[in-house]
């Protein structure tokens, strides 16, 4: 199978590409390798993929419509996983235009390319941040998500709406995945685990927002990739039980699905830091701060639909995942 993976130099995209190649798929990676965080880490991820016979790579942005169309025309993907996006909740407050360009214009280009390229299935990254001001836990795909609290979240909600339109108008099968706090080896340097590890090892204080009281559904990278592959292999189809008088937000009379993909075992940030301290053999000097604008106090994933439809079953406890991350970090950065 020919699979195009956008964001292939990213954390999830590189790990997914590796797994797809291992099972014999042909993969075209597409990424602009931007400088939102250290491009050297992205290049190191790509260097692990480049020698593989079934991997090709295009260095371009989703907003570059001509480049994206050329990639589709040349590779003729059967399925597409769109993981490229401008990431980060807090950065969206500082640089909103980057999110409109990458996450809205870029996603529009992906939808059009899939439509005209007769792609069998588009799987795309949404985010747990779409739950925004919701407080009913765990978050369910049955819940309305009409109150985003960051522009990043708003663009991800918009992606789901745009995908549904294309599923409805053009019978393009689409599946949106709301990722919950992904962590693990080769992770993003702007994420808490990476930042905390670097600062603790350097003897610097760490900033702990909401006084460490908020909870996150931390999900290990291998579990995330397993869920992405399971949904990719299960092409979205119309829901025969869909009732337009009582519409289910997660399904449709069109070939459209939305799933949560998380560990469904929330952990308080303070406890997460304790596990990290144990793995590093060092105590953190903590600066306790209030919750930041755009952040939500708690996340917890109800993954019942994903488990029912694909057999997804996250298998990595936080202690094991953090231990593997720390081992990778020490080796990669030689500390």
Secondary structure as GFF3:
##gff-version 3
##sequence-region A 1 335
A	DSSP	beta_strand	2	6	.	.	.	ID=ss1
A	DSSP	alpha_helix	11	22	.	.	.	ID=ss2
A	DSSP	beta_strand	26	31	.	.	.	ID=ss3
A	DSSP	alpha_helix	39	50	.	.	.	ID=ss4
A	DSSP	beta_strand	55	59	.	.	.	ID=ss5
A	DSSP	alpha_helix	65	75	.	.	.	ID=ss6
A	DSSP	beta_strand	79	82	.	.	.	ID=ss7
A	DSSP	alpha_helix	89	94	.	.	.	ID=ss8
A	DSSP	alpha_helix	96	99	.	.	.	ID=ss9
A	DSSP	pi_helix	100	105	.	.	.	ID=ss10
A	DSSP	alpha_helix	106	116	.	.	.	ID=ss11
A	DSSP	beta_strand	121	127	.	.	.	ID=ss12
A	DSSP	three_ten_helix	128	131	.	.	.	ID=ss13
A	DSSP	alpha_helix	151	170	.	.	.	ID=ss14
A	DSSP	beta_strand	174	179	.	.	.	ID=ss15
A	DSSP	beta_strand	182	183	.	.	.	ID=ss16
A	DSSP	alpha_helix	192	201	.	.	.	ID=ss17
A	DSSP	beta_strand	206	209	.	.	.	ID=ss18
A	DSSP	three_ten_helix	210	212	.	.	.	ID=ss19
A	DSSP	beta_strand	215	216	.	.	.	ID=ss20
A	DSSP	beta_strand	219	220	.	.	.	ID=ss21
A	DSSP	alpha_helix	221	233	.	.	.	ID=ss22
A	DSSP	three_ten_helix	244	246	.	.	.	ID=ss23
A	DSSP	beta_strand	256	261	.	.	.	ID=ss24
A	DSSP	beta_strand	267	268	.	.	.	ID=ss25
A	DSSP	alpha_helix	269	280	.	.	.	ID=ss26
A	DSSP	beta_strand	286	289	.	.	.	ID=ss27
A	DSSP	alpha_helix	304	310	.	.	.	ID=ss28
A	DSSP	alpha_helix	318	333	.	.	.	ID=ss29
###
